[in-house]
């Protein structure tokens, strides 16, 4: 029987079956596209953003720790009378040394510059015992103004 000879009921049933197949195939295609988008594309976008945010948070925490360490070293140098009370820390100057846990900060006055070497003894920078002033060197002539005895 050809399609022209089919009854209207058969043609309607054939149309419904065609629409059902198109809907099922289209639904699978949409489901696959959604799965690919949320399973592969979105993680490629979100994870780097999270990693960037975590790296920025670590950098900010490290910058804060550097300022706290240098501030505590400067306070100790002022308390010992090595650096004048009007001395200030130079901005952003903190260097690591060859000794693990020892850092160097730059302090300045209008007349002199000082390198403050301090040892970080623990991770709690709120505790004054965690930072120990190791030595103070005058940058002008390289004279050691203070040296901690071990």
PyMOL commands that set and color helices and strands:
alter all, ss='L'
color gray80, all
select helices_A, chain A and resi 8-79+128-130
alter helices_A, ss='H'
color red, helices_A
select strands_A, chain A and resi 88-96+102-108+113-120+131-138+144-147
alter strands_A, ss='S'
color yellow, strands_A
deselect
rebuild
show_as cartoon
